[in-house]
Amino acid sequence: MEWLLEEILAKYNYWISITIMLIGFYAMIAKDNLIKKLVGLSIFQTAIFLFFISLADIGPIPRGTAPIVSEAMMHKGYVYVNPLPHVLILTAIVVSVATLAVALALVIRMYEEYGTIEETEIIEEERELGV
Amino acid sequence: MIIPIDLILLSLVVVLAIVAITVRDLLSAIMLLSAYSFLMAMVWVEMHSVDVAFTEAAVGAGASTAFLIAALSRTVRWEKK
């Protein structure tokens, strides 16, 4: 039983990543306001970034350094964290802000059309219009 | 990975995420999301991924907050319920 507890505590980055992911997912499903849903979407995306960056990290012994190679580092046998997930996540951050911008443009357009940004009110109005 | 700093920052991140989706004022929610992104950038500096950290600080905490506030100025500030 002790090894299980140790295993859970040693990988707390992943547990927190899953917690944040579920917080964002809850906001996307349960909140009525469209901008609140987008805040939830941002939180959800950040959880996935945290998961990937945790994969790249090297544990306490030996400690990894930032992936910048120098002469002095190479001769002293330092290790550095894996730079590949960093590059993937760099792209994902830029994509996430583009997604947010498009979604906000759609929210503004819906507000001009329906006069509200609450999801249930929009659905009611659509039902009255017979869409 | 410096364990105590990492754990403290990540706990703060979870608290900020919960508060950001609970608060009723949308402007407060956006500013809390900005603080959340900035704390996330600090977590990434601590995990030695500096390139991701400064992109997150510029794009996540800067640009997306500006976009959200711009969208809020065209719509309504308060969440109904």
Backbone of each chain as ProteinMPNN parsed JSONL, in Angstrom:
{"seq_chain_A": "MEWLLEEILAKYNYWISITIMLIGFYAMIAKDNLIKKLVGLSIFQTAIFLFFISLADIGPIPRGTAPIVSEAMMHKGYVYVNPLPHVLILTAIVVSVATLAVALALVIRMYEEYGTIEETEIIEEERELGV", "coords_chain_A": {"N_chain_A": [[0.822, -1.204, 0.0], [2.045, 1.163, 0.627], [3.779, 1.779, -1.434], [2.012, 2.522, -3.384], [0.911, 4.924, -2.477], [3.243, 6.461, -2.48], [3.801, 6.483, -5.186], [1.612, 7.91, -6.149], [2.017, 10.408, -4.919], [4.479, 11.139, -5.992], [3.971, 11.711, -8.614], [2.507, 14.124, -8.765], [2.145, 16.278, -10.478], [0.76, 15.319, -12.708], [-1.669, 14.584, -11.566], [-2.634, 17.066, -10.737], [-2.834, 18.253, -13.193], [-4.929, 16.732, -14.338], [-6.97, 17.462, -12.574], [-7.256, 20.243, -13.095], [-8.028, 20.061, -15.728], [-10.542, 18.855, -15.503], [-11.899, 20.851, -14.096], [-12.005, 22.884, -16.045], [-13.496, 21.536, -17.983], [-15.916, 21.156, -16.677], [-16.738, 23.842, -16.54], [-17.129, 24.366, -19.244], [-19.292, 22.717, -19.857], [-21.353, 23.142, -17.89], [-21.727, 25.865, -17.355], [-23.721, 28.731, -18.155], [-23.239, 31.076, -19.464], [-21.719, 32.362, -22.415], [-19.147, 33.518, -22.626], [-18.053, 32.695, -20.229], [-17.904, 29.996, -20.762], [-15.845, 30.057, -22.627], [-13.73, 30.886, -21.048], [-13.521, 28.572, -19.519], [-12.73, 26.843, -21.568], [-10.156, 27.836, -22.132], [-8.889, 27.201, -19.724], [-9.037, 24.424, -19.787], [-7.386, 23.881, -22.023], [-4.937, 24.771, -21.036], [-4.464, 22.874, -19.101], [-3.797, 20.649, -20.606], [-1.431, 21.556, -21.731], [0.118, 21.665, -19.428], [0.301, 18.954, -18.818], [1.881, 18.017, -20.984], [4.274, 19.495, -20.658], [5.077, 18.52, -18.222], [5.693, 15.928, -18.962], [8.076, 16.373, -20.309], [9.827, 17.073, -18.347], [12.593, 16.413, -16.121], [13.152, 14.389, -13.336], [13.844, 14.855, -9.702], [16.479, 13.802, -9.173], [18.864, 12.952, -11.559], [18.894, 16.57, -11.644], [17.358, 18.225, -14.332], [18.417, 20.797, -16.618], [17.587, 23.951, -18.278], [16.995, 23.581, -21.805], [19.481, 24.618, -23.151], [22.367, 24.47, -24.778], [25.728, 24.6, -23.791], [29.31, 25.034, -23.91], [30.593, 24.622, -21.422], [28.651, 23.19, -20.052], [28.489, 20.787, -21.485], [30.867, 19.457, -20.95], [30.783, 18.885, -18.273], [28.886, 16.975, -17.851], [26.121, 17.557, -17.575], [22.538, 17.16, -17.57], [19.763, 17.921, -19.697], [16.319, 19.074, -19.949], [13.803, 17.492, -22.016], [13.479, 18.973, -25.137], [11.525, 18.652, -27.12], [8.624, 18.324, -26.478], [8.271, 20.947, -25.56], [8.44, 22.507, -27.873], [6.234, 21.58, -29.293], [4.182, 22.485, -27.609], [4.572, 25.199, -27.67], [3.623, 25.803, -30.224], [0.967, 25.007, -29.814], [0.034, 26.894, -27.972], [-0.113, 29.231, -29.454], [-2.015, 28.441, -31.333], [-4.155, 28.141, -29.573], [-4.768, 30.771, -28.788], [-5.613, 31.792, -31.187], [-7.896, 30.233, -31.652], [-9.457, 31.145, -29.517], [-9.841, 33.805, -30.299], [-11.391, 33.567, -32.655], [-13.667, 32.311, -31.586], [-14.572, 34.324, -29.866], [-15.25, 36.276, -31.717], [-17.449, 35.013, -32.886], [-19.135, 34.956, -30.649], [-19.649, 37.694, -30.275], [-21.031, 38.244, -32.627], [-23.301, 36.637, -32.229], [-24.376, 37.962, -30.062], [-25.132, 40.37, -31.261], [-27.165, 39.399, -32.867], [-29.047, 38.038, -31.191], [-29.175, 39.481, -28.831], [-28.286, 38.629, -26.343], [-25.968, 36.754, -24.257], [-26.407, 34.414, -23.012], [-26.744, 30.936, -22.91], [-29.153, 29.392, -22.663], [-31.143, 31.283, -23.09], [-30.678, 31.993, -25.716], [-31.28, 29.59, -26.992], [-33.999, 29.394, -26.36], [-34.991, 31.63, -27.739], [-34.446, 30.907, -30.345], [-36.181, 28.761, -30.548], [-38.634, 30.015, -30.395], [-38.525, 31.438, -32.754], [-38.672, 29.349, -34.441], [-36.543, 27.984, -35.567]], "CA_chain_A": [[0.0, 0.0, 0.0], [2.886, 2.352, 0.733], [4.331, 2.115, -2.76], [0.953, 3.17, -4.163], [0.861, 6.311, -2.01], [4.45, 7.122, -2.977], [3.648, 6.657, -6.64], [0.646, 8.996, -6.361], [2.612, 11.686, -4.516], [5.615, 11.487, -6.84], [3.501, 12.186, -9.919], [1.393, 15.04, -8.5], [1.924, 17.139, -11.646], [-0.272, 14.735, -13.556], [-2.944, 14.656, -10.844], [-3.121, 18.449, -10.795], [-3.233, 18.466, -14.585], [-6.268, 16.158, -14.538], [-7.916, 18.283, -11.804], [-7.513, 21.486, -13.834], [-8.759, 19.697, -16.938], [-11.951, 18.627, -15.173], [-12.489, 22.153, -13.762], [-12.324, 23.536, -17.31], [-14.552, 20.782, -18.663], [-17.158, 21.496, -15.969], [-17.166, 25.182, -16.949], [-17.607, 24.321, -20.618], [-20.589, 22.046, -19.943], [-22.404, 23.543, -16.962], [-21.976, 27.309, -17.288], [-24.704, 29.169, -19.139], [-22.714, 32.236, -20.182], [-20.799, 31.908, -23.464], [-17.774, 33.935, -22.321], [-17.594, 31.794, -19.164], [-17.523, 28.742, -21.426], [-14.534, 30.243, -23.257], [-12.754, 30.851, -19.947], [-13.346, 27.145, -19.247], [-11.944, 26.27, -22.67], [-8.749, 28.217, -21.932], [-8.372, 26.425, -18.595], [-8.89, 23.054, -20.288], [-6.197, 23.809, -22.875], [-3.743, 24.915, -20.199], [-4.232, 21.597, -18.414], [-3.085, 19.76, -21.53], [-0.056, 22.057, -21.814], [0.808, 21.244, -18.204], [0.591, 17.522, -18.971], [3.002, 17.819, -21.899], [5.521, 20.024, -20.095], [5.482, 17.585, -17.177], [6.34, 14.788, -19.621], [9.431, 16.736, -20.715], [10.654, 17.388, -17.187], [13.398, 15.335, -15.534], [12.894, 14.371, -11.9], [14.756, 15.528, -8.772], [17.884, 13.351, -9.275], [19.579, 14.236, -11.607], [18.036, 17.667, -12.065], [17.593, 18.726, -15.675], [18.461, 22.256, -16.757], [16.924, 24.412, -19.488], [17.678, 22.992, -22.964], [20.394, 25.528, -23.839], [23.633, 23.74, -24.707], [26.933, 25.422, -23.804], [30.547, 24.25, -23.815], [30.843, 24.257, -20.035], [27.679, 22.177, -19.665], [28.735, 19.517, -22.15], [31.996, 18.744, -20.378], [30.533, 18.502, -16.883], [27.898, 15.908, -17.792], [24.776, 17.976, -17.19], [21.429, 16.715, -18.423], [18.738, 18.949, -19.853], [14.981, 18.528, -20.168], [13.515, 17.181, -23.415], [12.907, 20.172, -25.742], [10.5, 18.39, -28.141], [7.287, 18.76, -26.035], [8.221, 22.406, -25.463], [8.166, 23.056, -29.198], [4.834, 21.26, -29.605], [3.284, 23.305, -26.804], [4.709, 26.558, -28.187], [2.667, 25.901, -31.324], [-0.39, 24.856, -29.293], [-0.368, 28.141, -27.31], [-0.496, 30.165, -30.515], [-3.289, 27.955, -31.863], [-5.227, 28.354, -28.59], [-5.209, 32.168, -28.801], [-6.364, 31.969, -32.43], [-9.21, 29.641, -31.402], [-10.195, 32.054, -28.633], [-10.234, 34.996, -31.053], [-12.506, 33.201, -33.544], [-14.832, 32.054, -30.745], [-15.08, 35.609, -29.376], [-15.927, 36.918, -32.841], [-18.766, 34.37, -33.005], [-19.965, 35.393, -29.514], [-20.098, 39.071, -30.545], [-22.049, 38.154, -33.693], [-24.523, 36.096, -31.624], [-24.967, 39.017, -29.228], [-25.817, 41.301, -32.16], [-28.346, 38.754, -33.436], [-30.034, 37.62, -30.189], [-29.223, 40.411, -27.711], [-27.916, 37.985, -25.082], [-24.909, 35.757, -24.404], [-26.74, 33.25, -22.188], [-27.052, 29.863, -23.852], [-30.552, 28.956, -22.613], [-31.982, 32.328, -23.697], [-30.504, 31.888, -27.171], [-32.032, 28.408, -27.455], [-35.421, 29.746, -26.286], [-35.315, 32.552, -28.822], [-34.448, 30.124, -31.586], [-37.381, 27.934, -30.565], [-39.753, 30.912, -30.733], [-38.423, 31.762, -34.19], [-38.936, 28.147, -35.21], [-35.362, 27.557, -36.35]], "C_chain_A": [[0.861, 1.262, 0.0], [3.448, 2.783, -0.609], [3.293, 2.845, -3.594], [0.872, 4.645, -3.795], [2.058, 7.093, -2.524], [4.326, 7.437, -4.46], [2.698, 7.813, -6.935], [1.276, 10.338, -6.036], [3.736, 12.11, -5.447], [5.163, 12.084, -8.164], [2.381, 13.2, -9.758], [1.145, 16.006, -9.638], [0.775, 16.625, -12.497], [-1.632, 14.802, -12.884], [-3.517, 16.062, -10.912], [-3.559, 18.789, -12.209], [-4.639, 17.944, -14.847], [-7.314, 16.98, -13.79], [-8.284, 19.549, -12.566], [-8.335, 21.194, -15.08], [-10.247, 19.518, -16.646], [-12.64, 19.918, -14.751], [-12.901, 22.879, -15.05], [-13.469, 22.861, -18.038], [-15.909, 21.063, -18.031], [-17.669, 22.857, -16.427], [-17.727, 25.159, -18.359], [-18.996, 23.719, -20.713], [-21.653, 22.784, -19.143], [-22.693, 25.033, -16.954], [-22.88, 27.744, -18.439], [-24.145, 30.277, -20.034], [-21.641, 31.809, -21.192], [-19.359, 32.313, -23.188], [-17.191, 33.084, -21.195], [-17.19, 30.451, -19.741], [-16.145, 28.871, -22.059], [-13.422, 30.3, -22.218], [-12.465, 29.393, -19.573], [-12.51, 26.464, -20.307], [-10.463, 26.583, -22.505], [-8.122, 27.391, -20.806], [-8.113, 24.978, -19.017], [-7.619, 22.903, -21.125], [-4.925, 23.889, -22.048], [-3.42, 23.625, -19.457], [-3.46, 20.644, -19.322], [-1.646, 20.223, -21.718], [0.741, 21.591, -20.601], [1.196, 19.778, -18.277], [1.814, 17.315, -19.849], [4.318, 18.316, -21.319], [6.008, 19.129, -18.963], [6.151, 16.357, -17.777], [7.788, 15.098, -19.944], [10.364, 16.851, -19.527], [11.42, 16.154, -16.701], [13.354, 15.499, -14.023], [13.993, 14.95, -11.026], [16.221, 15.104, -8.945], [18.055, 12.566, -10.571], [18.669, 15.334, -12.117], [18.389, 18.11, -13.473], [17.676, 20.234, -15.657], [17.687, 22.638, -18.015], [17.695, 23.915, -20.712], [18.488, 24.009, -23.769], [21.786, 24.931, -23.685], [24.796, 24.724, -24.753], [28.149, 24.517, -23.625], [30.747, 23.733, -22.396], [29.911, 23.138, -19.582], [28.044, 20.814, -20.217], [29.867, 18.742, -21.487], [31.732, 18.286, -18.951], [29.433, 17.467, -16.74], [26.543, 16.323, -17.272], [23.74, 17.292, -18.08], [20.464, 17.875, -18.57], [17.406, 18.323, -20.218], [14.733, 18.389, -21.671], [12.854, 18.382, -24.106], [11.757, 19.903, -26.728], [9.088, 18.746, -27.689], [7.174, 20.278, -25.903], [7.84, 23.026, -26.803], [6.723, 22.795, -29.601], [3.894, 22.215, -28.881], [3.371, 24.771, -27.209], [3.728, 26.787, -29.336], [1.237, 25.878, -30.801], [-0.874, 26.131, -28.617], [-0.845, 29.149, -28.361], [-1.831, 29.755, -31.129], [-4.425, 28.27, -30.894], [-5.693, 29.809, -28.606], [-5.974, 32.47, -30.093], [-7.773, 31.415, -32.292], [-10.08, 30.574, -30.567], [-10.692, 33.274, -29.403], [-11.411, 34.707, -31.967], [-13.776, 32.997, -32.734], [-15.422, 33.362, -30.233], [-15.777, 36.382, -30.488], [-17.323, 36.338, -33.031], [-19.689, 34.811, -31.874], [-20.503, 36.804, -29.765], [-21.195, 39.069, -31.606], [-23.377, 37.63, -33.126], [-25.187, 37.142, -30.743], [-25.691, 40.034, -30.089], [-27.132, 40.715, -32.659], [-29.429, 38.541, -32.375], [-30.144, 38.58, -29.011], [-28.909, 39.8, -26.371], [-26.748, 37.045, -25.328], [-25.145, 34.584, -23.447], [-27.265, 32.147, -23.103], [-28.537, 29.505, -23.862], [-31.478, 29.983, -23.267], [-31.879, 32.278, -25.215], [-31.313, 30.717, -27.714], [-33.525, 28.697, -27.433], [-35.844, 30.632, -27.45], [-35.373, 31.839, -30.161], [-35.716, 29.293, -31.7], [-38.602, 28.778, -30.942], [-39.747, 31.262, -32.215], [-38.711, 30.552, -35.06], [-37.769, 27.699, -36.064], [-35.135, 26.052, -36.15]], "O_chain_A": [[0.471, 2.293, -0.548], [3.58, 3.972, -0.896], [3.64, 3.69, -4.419], [0.777, 5.51, -4.665], [1.923, 8.24, -2.951], [4.699, 8.516, -4.919], [2.935, 8.602, -7.849], [1.101, 11.303, -6.78], [3.935, 13.303, -5.674], [5.886, 12.875, -8.77], [1.406, 13.166, -10.509], [0.033, 16.518, -9.764], [-0.073, 17.394, -12.95], [-2.641, 15.047, -13.546], [-4.717, 16.247, -11.115], [-4.53, 19.519, -12.409], [-5.447, 18.612, -15.491], [-8.419, 17.182, -14.293], [-9.459, 19.899, -12.677], [-9.22, 21.965, -15.45], [-11.102, 19.956, -17.415], [-13.833, 20.088, -15.006], [-14.003, 23.421, -15.14], [-14.313, 23.527, -18.638], [-16.918, 21.193, -18.723], [-18.862, 23.03, -16.676], [-18.699, 25.857, -18.648], [-19.801, 24.143, -21.543], [-22.745, 23.03, -19.654], [-23.795, 25.438, -16.583], [-22.814, 27.202, -19.542], [-24.52, 30.402, -21.2], [-20.767, 31.002, -20.875], [-18.438, 31.549, -23.476], [-15.998, 32.782, -21.19], [-16.238, 29.831, -19.266], [-15.361, 27.923, -22.041], [-12.311, 29.829, -22.46], [-11.315, 29.021, -19.339], [-11.68, 25.609, -19.998], [-9.613, 25.716, -22.708], [-6.982, 26.941, -20.912], [-7.098, 24.385, -18.65], [-6.871, 21.938, -20.97], [-3.955, 23.178, -22.31], [-2.254, 23.316, -19.211], [-2.576, 19.92, -18.864], [-0.739, 19.401, -21.85], [1.893, 21.175, -20.726], [2.286, 19.397, -17.851], [2.694, 16.526, -19.506], [5.352, 17.662, -21.457], [7.214, 18.988, -18.76], [7.071, 15.799, -17.18], [8.645, 14.217, -19.871], [11.579, 16.738, -19.686], [10.966, 15.019, -16.846], [13.502, 16.603, -13.499], [14.975, 15.482, -11.544], [17.115, 15.948, -8.874], [17.404, 11.527, -10.686], [17.775, 15.081, -12.924], [19.557, 18.343, -13.787], [17.086, 20.886, -14.796], [17.191, 21.771, -18.735], [18.923, 23.833, -20.67], [18.205, 24.232, -24.946], [22.325, 24.891, -22.579], [24.856, 25.58, -25.636], [28.013, 23.359, -23.229], [31.035, 22.554, -22.191], [30.311, 22.25, -18.829], [27.93, 19.804, -19.523], [29.841, 17.511, -21.457], [32.405, 17.376, -18.469], [29.074, 17.109, -15.618], [25.872, 15.541, -16.599], [24.04, 16.896, -19.206], [20.354, 18.716, -17.678], [17.347, 17.202, -20.725], [15.359, 19.066, -22.486], [11.762, 18.78, -23.7], [11.076, 20.846, -27.133], [8.382, 19.42, -28.44], [6.098, 20.837, -26.112], [7.027, 23.948, -26.865], [6.062, 23.661, -30.174], [2.924, 22.699, -29.464], [2.389, 25.507, -27.114], [3.084, 27.833, -29.414], [0.387, 26.631, -31.276], [-2.065, 26.437, -28.672], [-1.855, 29.828, -28.173], [-2.677, 30.602, -31.415], [-5.526, 28.624, -31.317], [-6.887, 30.069, -28.454], [-6.879, 33.305, -30.098], [-8.736, 32.032, -32.747], [-11.261, 30.774, -30.85], [-11.816, 33.73, -29.197], [-12.337, 35.514, -32.052], [-14.847, 33.45, -33.137], [-16.644, 33.503, -30.17], [-16.773, 37.063, -30.246], [-18.272, 37.073, -33.304], [-20.882, 35.019, -32.092], [-21.673, 37.08, -29.501], [-22.174, 39.807, -31.494], [-24.446, 38.115, -33.494], [-26.414, 37.212, -30.675], [-26.754, 40.52, -29.703], [-28.105, 41.445, -32.853], [-30.599, 38.829, -32.624], [-31.115, 38.507, -28.258], [-29.234, 40.392, -25.342], [-26.541, 36.584, -26.451], [-24.215, 33.851, -23.11], [-28.116, 32.387, -23.96], [-29.125, 29.331, -24.929], [-32.464, 29.624, -23.911], [-32.866, 32.493, -25.918], [-31.952, 30.826, -28.76], [-34.25, 28.311, -28.351], [-36.892, 30.43, -28.063], [-36.229, 32.124, -31.0], [-36.268, 29.13, -32.788], [-39.476, 28.34, -31.689], [-40.795, 31.371, -32.852], [-38.962, 30.683, -36.258], [-37.949, 27.116, -37.133], [-34.199, 25.488, -36.717]]}, "seq_chain_B": "MIIPIDLILLSLVVVLAIVAITVRDLLSAIMLLSAYSFLMAMVWVEMHSVDVAFTEAAVGAGASTAFLIAALSRTVRWEKK", "coords_chain_B": {"N_chain_B": [[13.234, 19.859, -11.118], [11.957, 21.76, -8.578], [10.599, 20.769, -5.742], [8.856, 21.889, -3.532], [8.299, 24.61, -4.367], [7.141, 24.173, -6.852], [4.866, 22.695, -6.098], [3.495, 24.564, -4.499], [2.975, 26.626, -6.354], [1.373, 25.222, -8.192], [-0.835, 24.541, -6.617], [-1.883, 27.08, -6.14], [-2.599, 27.691, -8.746], [-4.701, 25.878, -9.181], [-6.569, 26.851, -7.32], [-7.033, 29.425, -8.356], [-8.17, 28.744, -10.824], [-10.6, 27.562, -10.038], [-11.847, 29.752, -8.743], [-12.006, 31.534, -10.876], [-13.931, 30.403, -12.577], [-16.112, 30.469, -10.937], [-16.834, 33.038, -10.095], [-19.146, 35.795, -10.484], [-19.054, 38.219, -11.84], [-17.989, 39.026, -15.012], [-15.766, 40.479, -15.839], [-14.058, 40.287, -13.641], [-13.652, 37.537, -13.761], [-12.158, 37.344, -16.104], [-9.84, 38.79, -15.459], [-8.897, 37.17, -13.409], [-8.355, 34.906, -14.893], [-6.232, 35.858, -16.365], [-4.317, 36.226, -14.348], [-4.057, 33.577, -13.635], [-2.902, 32.514, -16.015], [-0.46, 33.829, -15.897], [0.649, 32.763, -13.565], [0.885, 30.161, -14.455], [2.867, 30.535, -16.366], [4.959, 31.051, -14.613], [5.179, 28.544, -13.404], [6.184, 27.156, -15.563], [8.661, 28.342, -16.056], [9.897, 27.424, -13.804], [9.926, 24.73, -14.387], [11.891, 24.668, -16.263], [11.258, 25.246, -18.933], [11.752, 27.633, -20.718], [11.135, 28.957, -23.115], [8.467, 28.32, -23.666], [7.416, 29.546, -21.434], [7.806, 32.369, -21.759], [6.3, 32.779, -24.04], [3.758, 32.081, -23.144], [3.385, 34.043, -21.17], [3.314, 36.355, -22.728], [1.362, 35.857, -24.737], [-0.752, 34.315, -23.568], [-1.311, 35.583, -21.05], [-1.31, 38.21, -21.871], [-2.26, 38.909, -24.677], [-4.644, 37.316, -24.99], [-6.162, 38.135, -22.83], [-6.581, 40.8, -23.523], [-8.145, 40.425, -25.817], [-10.416, 39.185, -24.705], [-11.389, 41.215, -23.008], [-11.951, 43.145, -24.9], [-14.016, 41.854, -26.29], [-15.852, 41.75, -24.226], [-16.471, 44.427, -23.904], [-18.078, 44.852, -26.072], [-20.279, 43.325, -25.494], [-22.2, 42.113, -22.688], [-21.467, 42.776, -19.194], [-22.175, 41.403, -16.853], [-22.934, 38.193, -15.566], [-25.935, 36.437, -15.936], [-28.395, 34.989, -13.687]], "CA_chain_B": [[11.96, 20.242, -10.491], [12.062, 22.09, -7.159], [9.272, 20.252, -5.396], [7.924, 22.747, -2.787], [7.855, 25.753, -5.177], [6.251, 23.616, -7.856], [3.589, 22.314, -5.48], [2.804, 25.785, -4.067], [2.467, 27.309, -7.546], [0.29, 24.456, -8.806], [-2.033, 24.671, -5.767], [-2.441, 28.408, -6.423], [-3.216, 27.604, -10.064], [-5.999, 25.204, -9.038], [-7.475, 27.769, -6.621], [-7.421, 30.492, -9.286], [-9.066, 28.186, -11.839], [-11.926, 27.399, -9.436], [-12.446, 31.066, -8.514], [-12.28, 32.176, -12.169], [-15.194, 29.945, -13.163], [-17.212, 30.626, -9.977], [-17.204, 34.434, -9.868], [-20.259, 36.168, -11.352], [-18.636, 39.348, -12.671], [-17.15, 38.467, -16.073], [-14.47, 41.184, -15.865], [-13.229, 39.639, -12.61], [-13.261, 36.213, -14.254], [-11.1, 37.517, -17.105], [-8.589, 39.177, -14.791], [-8.414, 35.984, -12.712], [-7.759, 34.03, -15.905], [-4.931, 36.437, -16.687], [-3.425, 35.858, -13.241], [-3.859, 32.125, -13.798], [-1.926, 32.312, -17.087], [0.852, 34.297, -15.457], [1.162, 31.755, -12.635], [1.273, 29.024, -15.277], [4.171, 30.888, -16.934], [5.95, 30.847, -13.549], [5.37, 27.095, -13.279], [7.004, 26.667, -16.672], [10.043, 28.761, -15.803], [10.404, 26.522, -12.77], [10.156, 23.431, -15.039], [12.976, 24.872, -17.229], [10.865, 25.411, -20.337], [11.68, 29.1, -20.73], [10.509, 29.457, -24.336], [7.024, 28.236, -23.448], [7.031, 30.497, -20.387], [7.612, 33.748, -22.208], [5.17, 32.828, -24.971], [2.53, 32.079, -22.346], [3.226, 35.339, -20.504], [2.96, 37.378, -23.717], [0.146, 35.533, -25.486], [-1.831, 33.865, -22.685], [-1.687, 36.588, -20.062], [-1.441, 39.524, -22.497], [-3.122, 39.062, -25.851], [-5.984, 36.745, -24.852], [-6.901, 39.012, -21.909], [-7.023, 41.966, -24.298], [-9.248, 39.983, -26.678], [-11.617, 38.935, -23.9], [-11.939, 42.494, -22.546], [-12.535, 43.789, -26.078], [-15.303, 41.208, -26.538], [-16.752, 42.116, -23.134], [-16.935, 45.8, -24.13], [-19.13, 44.817, -27.093], [-21.434, 42.553, -24.992], [-22.58, 42.514, -21.332], [-20.439, 42.47, -18.213], [-22.607, 40.554, -15.742], [-23.544, 36.919, -15.876], [-27.265, 36.346, -15.336], [-28.797, 33.724, -13.057]], "C_chain_B": [[12.184, 20.503, -9.009], [10.695, 21.804, -6.552], [8.401, 21.237, -4.624], [7.406, 23.917, -3.618], [6.837, 25.304, -6.206], [4.87, 23.342, -7.274], [2.798, 23.545, -5.055], [2.18, 26.487, -5.273], [1.279, 26.562, -8.146], [-0.982, 24.503, -7.964], [-2.703, 26.016, -6.006], [-3.163, 28.41, -7.768], [-4.601, 26.968, -9.969], [-7.011, 26.136, -8.377], [-7.966, 28.858, -7.579], [-8.369, 29.981, -10.357], [-10.475, 28.062, -11.286], [-12.602, 28.756, -9.255], [-12.845, 31.721, -9.837], [-13.581, 31.676, -12.788], [-16.369, 30.127, -12.206], [-17.729, 32.05, -9.923], [-18.224, 34.897, -10.913], [-19.916, 37.31, -12.314], [-17.658, 38.843, -13.739], [-15.8, 39.167, -16.167], [-13.523, 40.601, -14.82], [-12.752, 38.28, -13.088], [-12.112, 36.326, -15.241], [-9.782, 37.893, -16.44], [-8.016, 38.008, -14.0], [-7.789, 34.999, -13.684], [-6.384, 34.537, -16.315], [-3.902, 36.091, -15.607], [-3.076, 34.376, -13.293], [-2.802, 31.835, -14.862], [-0.531, 32.728, -16.648], [1.479, 33.318, -14.465], [1.621, 30.521, -13.386], [2.632, 29.285, -15.929], [5.269, 30.707, -15.887], [6.226, 29.369, -13.329], [6.312, 26.602, -14.371], [8.432, 27.157, -16.6], [10.674, 27.788, -14.81], [10.665, 25.128, -13.336], [11.177, 23.536, -16.174], [12.525, 24.926, -18.676], [10.643, 26.904, -20.576], [10.991, 29.641, -21.974], [8.986, 29.427, -24.22], [6.575, 29.294, -22.443], [6.858, 31.896, -20.942], [6.532, 33.865, -23.279], [3.852, 32.885, -24.211], [2.302, 33.44, -21.682], [2.794, 36.408, -21.499], [1.596, 37.11, -24.331], [-1.01, 35.182, -24.547], [-2.288, 34.945, -21.733], [-1.896, 37.959, -20.698], [-2.508, 39.582, -23.56], [-4.525, 38.523, -25.612], [-6.814, 37.545, -23.851], [-7.427, 40.239, -22.642], [-8.198, 41.603, -25.196], [-10.533, 39.823, -25.877], [-12.234, 40.245, -23.419], [-12.567, 43.241, -23.709], [-13.897, 43.196, -26.403], [-16.32, 41.601, -25.477], [-17.295, 43.528, -23.326], [-18.011, 45.858, -25.207], [-20.377, 44.082, -26.603], [-21.772, 43.017, -23.577], [-21.566, 42.028, -20.314], [-20.881, 41.43, -17.192], [-23.248, 39.282, -16.249], [-24.904, 36.862, -15.203], [-27.423, 35.04, -14.584], [-29.871, 33.994, -12.031]], "O_chain_B": [[12.553, 19.597, -8.263], [9.734, 22.524, -6.823], [7.253, 21.426, -5.029], [6.209, 24.204, -3.591], [5.811, 25.952, -6.415], [3.847, 23.698, -7.859], [1.578, 23.586, -5.22], [1.018, 26.893, -5.235], [0.297, 27.177, -8.561], [-2.085, 24.504, -8.51], [-3.929, 26.103, -6.069], [-4.206, 29.046, -7.92], [-5.555, 27.442, -10.586], [-8.164, 26.213, -8.802], [-9.154, 29.176, -7.615], [-9.282, 30.7, -10.764], [-11.442, 28.409, -11.964], [-13.783, 28.909, -9.568], [-13.882, 32.379, -9.924], [-14.271, 32.443, -13.459], [-17.518, 29.957, -12.616], [-18.925, 32.267, -9.726], [-18.188, 34.466, -12.066], [-20.412, 37.366, -13.439], [-16.611, 38.289, -13.402], [-14.8, 38.545, -16.526], [-12.33, 40.439, -15.077], [-11.604, 37.9, -12.859], [-11.194, 35.505, -15.226], [-8.727, 37.378, -16.81], [-6.797, 37.854, -13.918], [-6.81, 34.33, -13.352], [-5.478, 33.748, -16.582], [-2.77, 35.714, -15.909], [-1.942, 33.98, -13.026], [-1.911, 31.012, -14.648], [0.457, 32.073, -16.978], [2.684, 33.067, -14.509], [2.617, 29.897, -13.018], [3.455, 28.376, -16.037], [6.373, 30.269, -16.21], [7.368, 28.976, -13.094], [7.145, 25.728, -14.129], [9.341, 26.454, -17.041], [11.828, 27.386, -14.957], [11.529, 24.411, -12.829], [11.318, 22.602, -16.963], [13.33, 24.676, -19.573], [9.508, 27.379, -20.63], [10.328, 30.675, -21.906], [8.301, 30.37, -24.616], [5.495, 29.868, -22.576], [5.866, 32.557, -20.635], [5.913, 34.919, -23.422], [2.944, 33.632, -24.575], [1.175, 33.933, -21.632], [1.993, 37.279, -21.158], [0.768, 38.015, -24.439], [-2.12, 35.691, -24.708], [-3.484, 35.209, -21.604], [-2.593, 38.796, -20.123], [-3.543, 40.224, -23.378], [-5.503, 39.175, -25.977], [-8.033, 37.633, -23.994], [-8.559, 40.669, -22.425], [-9.144, 42.38, -25.326], [-11.601, 40.261, -26.303], [-13.457, 40.387, -23.416], [-13.594, 43.898, -23.543], [-14.828, 43.922, -26.75], [-17.503, 41.768, -25.775], [-18.437, 43.81, -22.962], [-18.782, 46.817, -25.253], [-21.433, 44.196, -27.225], [-21.644, 44.206, -23.284], [-20.892, 41.019, -20.517], [-20.058, 40.652, -16.71], [-24.001, 39.285, -17.223], [-25.025, 37.2, -14.026], [-26.673, 34.09, -14.813], [-30.351, 33.065, -11.382]]}, "name": "protein", "num_of_chains": 2, "seq": "MEWLLEEILAKYNYWISITIMLIGFYAMIAKDNLIKKLVGLSIFQTAIFLFFISLADIGPIPRGTAPIVSEAMMHKGYVYVNPLPHVLILTAIVVSVATLAVALALVIRMYEEYGTIEETEIIEEERELGVMIIPIDLILLSLVVVLAIVAITVRDLLSAIMLLSAYSFLMAMVWVEMHSVDVAFTEAAVGAGASTAFLIAALSRTVRWEKK"}
